[in-house]
Amino acid sequence: MGAKAGGVPPGDLTPLEAAAEWETLAKEIAGHDKAYYQKDAPKISDAGYDALRRRLETIEAAFPNLARPDSPTGRVGAAPAAGFSKVSHSVPMLSLGNAFDDGDVHEFVARVRRFLGLGEDEAVEIVCEPKIDGLSVSLRYENGQFVLGATRGDGTTGEDITDNLKTLSHIPMSIKDAPEVLEVRGEVFMTRGDFETLNKEQEKADAKVFANPRNAAAGSLRQKDPAVTASRPLSLFAYGWGEVSAPVAET
C-alpha cells in the first residue's frame, strides 16, 4: 500500500511518526521516479505524484533534520539507466517548480522580488509559455557542429543519446555563426495526433501501446536501436541554453 499524501498535519506528528512517514514516502517516490524516468512507464498520475512530493516537503519543513542529502526532494529526476553511457552536464539541468494555488504563485513572485531587491510597487516582468511534456535533452555544439546529445537524468548526469537525436529532422547537425561551445536545452515531444497514429500502428503490430504522448516520446528517444527512434514521429521544442562560450542573446 502506498503512502497517503495528506493525513495528519506535519506539525502534529511526533518525531518518530514523522521519520516513519518520511521513510515510506521517500521509498515510494523513488519507485515512481524509476518507473517514470528510467522505464517510461509511470504508475501514478502527475497530480498524485506531486501530492506525494509536496507532503514530503512539508514534513521536511516541519522536521529539518529529516532533510537528508539523499532525499527525493533534492533530486530532479533519476539516475541514468543501465545501457547508456553517462554524460556529466557542465551546467546542471534543473526542473520546474509547481504552483498548486494562488498562494503559491504570490509566494513565487515575492521570492523573485526579494532575490532582485525590488520594492512592492515595482513591476515584475513574467514570461509565460506552455509546458510541453516530453523528455528534456541537452544538445552540445562545438564549432557549430552537433557533437553530443544527452537526457537530463538526475540533473547532474544524464544519458548519451547522441545517435538517437541525430535521427530527428528538427535537430540541425550544424549551426552557422554559433559560439565555439553552445549547449541547447529543449524538450523532445510527440504531438497528440502523431501519438494516436503511432498507437494505432502499434496495435496492428501487436506491439506495446503507449499510455500518453510523454511516455511515447521518452520511450522512443531512449531506444537502444536508433532505427526505432528514427521511425517515430518526434519533435523538438528548444527553450534555453546550458554552457555557452560567448553570449548568444541579451535575454
Secondary structure, DSSP 8 states (H G I E B T S, - for coil): ----S-SS-GGGS-HHHHHHHHHHHHHHHHHHHIIIIISS--SS-HHHHHHHHHHHHHHHHH-GGG--TT-GGG-SS----TTS-EEE-SS---------SHHHHHHHHHHHHHHHT--TTS-----------SEEEEEEEETTEEEEEEE-TTSSEEEB-HHHHTT-TTS-SB-TT--SEEEEEEEEE--HHHHHHHHHHHHHTT----SSHHHHHHHHHT-SSHHHHHTS--EEEEEEEEEESS-----
